[in-house]
Amino acid sequence: MIINPELLDQIKSYCNKNPSIENCGFIVEDSGKLSFVPVDNKHPDSINYFVVSPRDYLNIKQKYKIKYLFHNHRSEASFSNVDIHYQKYHGMNMLLYILDTDEFKEIKCK
């Protein structure tokens, strides 16, 4: 993983502010520097799923180079089948933070 510890700490802090839902956002590159851009989870069942609005996605894609799509799980220790399906469909690296075990997982595009 190429993401520095300070950025990972920002993501952890963001997720722990509202641990009852799946938080989401992007890790982006701008002028060679990585940063975290959170977005609102628009899924009606935000406790169990996440959806990024097309408007948020397009706004971020126009401003930055997207390196990872990010979200968290409370306790599920790995990517769900839905996560894997959408990661492959969009061809985007995905980063997952698991709150209960305080660990990160990633899936990279091939």
C-alpha positions in Angstrom: 0.0 0.0 0.0 1.4 3.4 -1.0 -0.8 5.4 1.4 1.1 7.2 4.2 0.2 6.6 7.8 -1.0 10.2 8.3 -3.6 9.8 5.6 -4.7 6.4 7.0 -5.2 8.1 10.4 -7.4 10.7 8.7 -9.5 8.0 7.3 -9.8 6.2 10.6 -10.8 9.4 12.4 -13.4 10.1 9.7 -14.9 6.6 10.0 -14.9 6.7 13.8 -17.0 9.9 13.9 -19.9 8.0 12.5 -19.2 4.3 13.0 -22.8 3.1 12.6 -22.8 3.6 8.8 -20.5 2.7 5.9 -18.5 5.9 5.3 -17.0 6.4 1.9 -14.8 8.6 -0.2 -11.8 8.7 -2.4 -8.0 8.7 -2.1 -6.9 11.1 -4.8 -3.6 12.5 -6.2 -3.1 16.1 -6.8 0.3 17.5 -7.9 2.0 14.3 -6.7 0.4 14.4 -3.2 -2.2 11.9 -1.9 -5.2 13.2 0.0 -8.5 11.8 1.3 -11.8 13.3 0.0 -14.8 12.1 1.9 -18.3 12.0 0.3 -21.7 11.4 1.7 -23.0 7.8 1.5 -26.2 8.1 -0.5 -27.4 4.5 -0.1 -30.9 4.3 1.6 -29.5 1.5 3.8 -26.2 3.2 4.7 -25.7 0.9 7.7 -25.0 -2.0 5.3 -24.1 -0.5 2.0 -22.6 2.5 0.3 -23.3 4.5 -2.9 -21.4 7.5 -4.2 -23.6 9.9 -6.1 -22.6 10.3 -9.8 -22.3 14.1 -9.2 -19.8 13.6 -6.3 -17.8 11.1 -8.5 -17.7 13.4 -11.5 -16.8 16.5 -9.4 -13.9 14.6 -7.8 -12.8 13.0 -11.1 -12.6 16.4 -12.8 -10.4 17.9 -10.1 -8.1 14.9 -9.2 -6.6 11.6 -10.2 -8.5 9.0 -8.3 -6.2 6.4 -6.8 -8.8 4.5 -4.6 -12.4 4.3 -3.9 -12.7 3.9 -0.1 -15.4 2.7 2.3 -15.5 1.0 5.7 -17.1 -2.0 7.4 -18.0 -2.3 11.0 -16.9 -5.9 11.5 -17.1 -7.7 8.2 -13.4 -8.6 7.8 -13.2 -8.5 4.0 -14.7 -7.1 0.9 -18.2 -8.2 0.2 -19.2 -9.9 -3.0 -21.0 -6.6 -4.0 -17.8 -4.7 -3.3 -15.7 -7.0 -5.5 -18.3 -6.9 -8.3 -18.3 -3.0 -8.4 -14.5 -2.8 -8.0 -14.2 -5.0 -11.1 -17.0 -3.2 -13.0 -15.5 0.2 -12.4 -11.9 -0.9 -12.8 -10.9 1.1 -9.7 -8.6 0.3 -6.8 -10.6 -0.1 -3.6 -9.6 0.4 0.0 -11.5 -0.9 3.0 -11.1 0.0 6.6 -12.5 -2.4 9.2 -13.4 -0.6 12.4 -13.6 -3.5 14.8 -10.1 -4.8 14.0 -8.5 -1.4 13.0 -7.1 -2.7 9.8 -7.0 -1.8 6.1 -7.5 -4.1 3.1 -7.1 -3.3 -0.6 -8.0 -4.6 -4.0 -5.9 -3.3 -6.9 -6.9 -3.3 -10.5 -5.1 -5.7 -12.7 
